């Protein structure tokens, strides 16, 4: 290119800076899911206290609580799944899960776990009753026995077995019942059975 000898050219250097704006830190300190034992708990927005009832017939000493955080950048003070003791029947325990969001917001989920007492039996029946070693069948809750004429008995031995192990009886097996003399009125003896529930 032709030009004037001795001419000077100034070059301007432009600087280009690219910036990606930083997103705000999440304040989400909630749980996405919560499972106690084998049951998934329905989470409600804004609710942090939950109750769970262990089946009365559950026999293991421990069970698991599993949870998932709603935000991957949030943290919890417990690792999922966690094992917790099963409370004794009629008692309850509390398990707290403390969640901290990315921005430091905190939330505590409290699960109250209760194990109900097993229902008490209402069985007040007699499994078997013997009089002088003879099995007697009840008719309308009455056990009848005719003493043989040739038997020389002043008392008859009565043995019984209750149908439920936790039922109780007003008498201890075996017990004696007075045998009436020939021609006398029949002897009656009452045996009261009370079921475990103490109602029947």
C-alpha positions, 0 to 999 in steps of 0.5 A: 500500500502506498502511504506517506513516508514517516506517518504513524498509526495508533492501534486501540486494543479492546478488552472483552470480558464475559461473565456468567451471573451467579445464581442465588443460593437455594433456601430449600430445606425440605424433604422430597420423600420420607419412608418409615418401615415399609410405609411411605409418609405423605409429606405436606408442604409446610408441615414438619411433624409426623406420626407413625404407628408401628403395627402391634405385632411387629417383633423386630427390635429396629426398623429403618427410616429413609428420606430424600432431600428435595435439593441436592445441595441441601444437607441433613444431620443423619444419613439415609437410611437410618435405623431406629429402635422400636418403642415398647408397646404403649410407648413412643419415641421421637426421631428428628431429621435436621435439614440445612439448605444451601443458603443456611436455611434450616428445617427440622422434621420430627417423626413420632413413632408409637407402638400400641398395646396389643389388643387383649383377648376376650376369650373366657372359654374353657378348653377342657373340663374333667370330672373324675377323669371323665371329659365333660361337654358343656351345655349352655355353659353348664357341665353336668356329671352323674356320679355312678351309684356304686361310686363311694365318693364324698367329693368329686375331683374337677380339673379344667384347662382354660382356652386362653393362657392369660385368662383367669379362673375363680378356682384352681385346677383341680378342685373338689366338689361335694358329692350329694348323698343318695336322694339329696339335691344335686350339688352346684359349684360355680367356676368363673372365668375372666378373660384377659381384657377383664371385661368378659 
